[in-house]
Amino acid sequence: MPRSDADALVQAVQASWSDAPVSPPVRAALGLIVEMAERPAGLSAHHFAPLRDAGVPEAAIAEVIEICAAFLIISRVADAMGFDIQTPENFRTSARILLMRGY
């Protein structure tokens, strides 16, 4: 995907993840991520049904949970420590490195 297309997709997801032009499995995963980030105390079994209904395998659901939890923890620690947020260009550079080498 060309960079401008990827940037447009990211902006669409940030503006309204539920209306962004993503596949049903990705939309379902985004819904779970929002619940985990914004309303963790209310998380229950029914929040996983959209992922299963979209055909997301159990292993992939577990990966969504693990990655989201890790980022939420990192974010809270970074906030507590007063870390600076990267610039959009630094995020893009980091993303390219992760895509080439993996986590």
Rosetta constraint file for C-alpha pairs under 8 A:
AtomPair CA 1 CA 5 HARMONIC 6.26 0.50
AtomPair CA 1 CA 6 HARMONIC 6.18 0.50
AtomPair CA 2 CA 6 HARMONIC 6.21 0.50
AtomPair CA 3 CA 7 HARMONIC 5.99 0.50
AtomPair CA 4 CA 8 HARMONIC 6.09 0.50
AtomPair CA 5 CA 9 HARMONIC 6.17 0.50
AtomPair CA 6 CA 10 HARMONIC 6.20 0.50
AtomPair CA 7 CA 11 HARMONIC 6.15 0.50
AtomPair CA 8 CA 12 HARMONIC 6.12 0.50
AtomPair CA 9 CA 13 HARMONIC 6.21 0.50
AtomPair CA 9 CA 20 HARMONIC 7.36 0.50
AtomPair CA 9 CA 21 HARMONIC 7.33 0.50
AtomPair CA 10 CA 14 HARMONIC 6.11 0.50
AtomPair CA 11 CA 15 HARMONIC 6.01 0.50
AtomPair CA 12 CA 16 HARMONIC 6.13 0.50
AtomPair CA 12 CA 17 HARMONIC 6.90 0.50
AtomPair CA 12 CA 19 HARMONIC 7.86 0.50
AtomPair CA 12 CA 20 HARMONIC 5.23 0.50
AtomPair CA 12 CA 21 HARMONIC 7.54 0.50
AtomPair CA 13 CA 17 HARMONIC 4.13 0.50
AtomPair CA 13 CA 18 HARMONIC 7.59 0.50
AtomPair CA 13 CA 19 HARMONIC 7.61 0.50
AtomPair CA 13 CA 20 HARMONIC 5.17 0.50
AtomPair CA 16 CA 20 HARMONIC 6.05 0.50
AtomPair CA 17 CA 27 HARMONIC 7.00 0.50
AtomPair CA 17 CA 30 HARMONIC 6.85 0.50
AtomPair CA 17 CA 31 HARMONIC 7.92 0.50
AtomPair CA 18 CA 27 HARMONIC 6.38 0.50
AtomPair CA 18 CA 30 HARMONIC 7.96 0.50
AtomPair CA 18 CA 31 HARMONIC 7.54 0.50
AtomPair CA 22 CA 26 HARMONIC 6.12 0.50
AtomPair CA 22 CA 27 HARMONIC 6.22 0.50
AtomPair CA 23 CA 27 HARMONIC 6.18 0.50
AtomPair CA 24 CA 28 HARMONIC 6.08 0.50
AtomPair CA 24 CA 54 HARMONIC 5.85 0.50
AtomPair CA 25 CA 29 HARMONIC 6.19 0.50
AtomPair CA 25 CA 51 HARMONIC 6.18 0.50
AtomPair CA 25 CA 54 HARMONIC 5.11 0.50
AtomPair CA 25 CA 55 HARMONIC 6.78 0.50
AtomPair CA 25 CA 56 HARMONIC 6.01 0.50
AtomPair CA 26 CA 30 HARMONIC 6.11 0.50
AtomPair CA 27 CA 31 HARMONIC 6.25 0.50
AtomPair CA 28 CA 32 HARMONIC 6.47 0.50
AtomPair CA 28 CA 50 HARMONIC 5.54 0.50
AtomPair CA 28 CA 51 HARMONIC 5.08 0.50
AtomPair CA 28 CA 54 HARMONIC 7.03 0.50
AtomPair CA 29 CA 33 HARMONIC 6.22 0.50
AtomPair CA 29 CA 51 HARMONIC 6.31 0.50
AtomPair CA 29 CA 61 HARMONIC 7.73 0.50
AtomPair CA 29 CA 64 HARMONIC 6.86 0.50
AtomPair CA 30 CA 34 HARMONIC 6.15 0.50
AtomPair CA 31 CA 35 HARMONIC 6.37 0.50
AtomPair CA 32 CA 36 HARMONIC 6.15 0.50
AtomPair CA 32 CA 47 HARMONIC 6.34 0.50
AtomPair CA 32 CA 48 HARMONIC 7.07 0.50
AtomPair CA 33 CA 37 HARMONIC 6.08 0.50
AtomPair CA 33 CA 64 HARMONIC 7.65 0.50
AtomPair CA 33 CA 65 HARMONIC 7.68 0.50
AtomPair CA 33 CA 68 HARMONIC 6.39 0.50
AtomPair CA 34 CA 38 HARMONIC 5.78 0.50
AtomPair CA 34 CA 39 HARMONIC 7.66 0.50
AtomPair CA 35 CA 39 HARMONIC 5.07 0.50
AtomPair CA 35 CA 40 HARMONIC 6.15 0.50
AtomPair CA 35 CA 42 HARMONIC 7.88 0.50
AtomPair CA 35 CA 43 HARMONIC 6.64 0.50
AtomPair CA 35 CA 47 HARMONIC 7.83 0.50
AtomPair CA 36 CA 40 HARMONIC 4.63 0.50
AtomPair CA 36 CA 43 HARMONIC 6.76 0.50
AtomPair CA 36 CA 68 HARMONIC 7.63 0.50
AtomPair CA 36 CA 69 HARMONIC 7.86 0.50
AtomPair CA 37 CA 72 HARMONIC 6.94 0.50
AtomPair CA 39 CA 43 HARMONIC 6.81 0.50
AtomPair CA 43 CA 47 HARMONIC 6.59 0.50
AtomPair CA 44 CA 48 HARMONIC 7.77 0.50
AtomPair CA 45 CA 49 HARMONIC 7.28 0.50
AtomPair CA 48 CA 52 HARMONIC 6.59 0.50
AtomPair CA 49 CA 53 HARMONIC 5.93 0.50
AtomPair CA 50 CA 54 HARMONIC 6.06 0.50
AtomPair CA 51 CA 55 HARMONIC 6.45 0.50
AtomPair CA 51 CA 56 HARMONIC 5.32 0.50
AtomPair CA 51 CA 61 HARMONIC 7.25 0.50
AtomPair CA 52 CA 56 HARMONIC 5.27 0.50
AtomPair CA 52 CA 57 HARMONIC 6.98 0.50
AtomPair CA 52 CA 58 HARMONIC 7.78 0.50
AtomPair CA 56 CA 60 HARMONIC 6.33 0.50
AtomPair CA 56 CA 61 HARMONIC 6.59 0.50
AtomPair CA 57 CA 61 HARMONIC 6.35 0.50
AtomPair CA 58 CA 62 HARMONIC 6.21 0.50
AtomPair CA 59 CA 63 HARMONIC 6.31 0.50
AtomPair CA 60 CA 64 HARMONIC 6.24 0.50
AtomPair CA 61 CA 65 HARMONIC 6.33 0.50
AtomPair CA 62 CA 66 HARMONIC 6.11 0.50
AtomPair CA 63 CA 67 HARMONIC 5.97 0.50
AtomPair CA 64 CA 68 HARMONIC 5.94 0.50
AtomPair CA 65 CA 69 HARMONIC 5.94 0.50
AtomPair CA 66 CA 70 HARMONIC 6.12 0.50
AtomPair CA 67 CA 71 HARMONIC 6.24 0.50
AtomPair CA 68 CA 72 HARMONIC 6.09 0.50
AtomPair CA 69 CA 73 HARMONIC 6.17 0.50
AtomPair CA 70 CA 74 HARMONIC 6.14 0.50
AtomPair CA 71 CA 75 HARMONIC 5.91 0.50
AtomPair CA 72 CA 76 HARMONIC 6.22 0.50
AtomPair CA 73 CA 77 HARMONIC 6.23 0.50
AtomPair CA 74 CA 78 HARMONIC 6.00 0.50
AtomPair CA 75 CA 79 HARMONIC 6.07 0.50
AtomPair CA 76 CA 80 HARMONIC 6.12 0.50
AtomPair CA 77 CA 81 HARMONIC 6.08 0.50
AtomPair CA 78 CA 82 HARMONIC 5.96 0.50
AtomPair CA 78 CA 83 HARMONIC 5.13 0.50
AtomPair CA 79 CA 83 HARMONIC 6.27 0.50
AtomPair CA 86 CA 90 HARMONIC 5.78 0.50
AtomPair CA 86 CA 91 HARMONIC 6.28 0.50
AtomPair CA 87 CA 91 HARMONIC 6.33 0.50
AtomPair CA 88 CA 92 HARMONIC 6.26 0.50
AtomPair CA 89 CA 93 HARMONIC 6.24 0.50
AtomPair CA 90 CA 94 HARMONIC 6.12 0.50
AtomPair CA 91 CA 95 HARMONIC 6.06 0.50
AtomPair CA 92 CA 96 HARMONIC 6.22 0.50
AtomPair CA 93 CA 97 HARMONIC 6.38 0.50
AtomPair CA 94 CA 98 HARMONIC 6.18 0.50
AtomPair CA 95 CA 99 HARMONIC 6.07 0.50
AtomPair CA 96 CA 100 HARMONIC 6.21 0.50
AtomPair CA 97 CA 101 HARMONIC 5.98 0.50
AtomPair CA 97 CA 102 HARMONIC 7.55 0.50
AtomPair CA 98 CA 102 HARMONIC 4.65 0.50
AtomPair CA 98 CA 103 HARMONIC 5.82 0.50
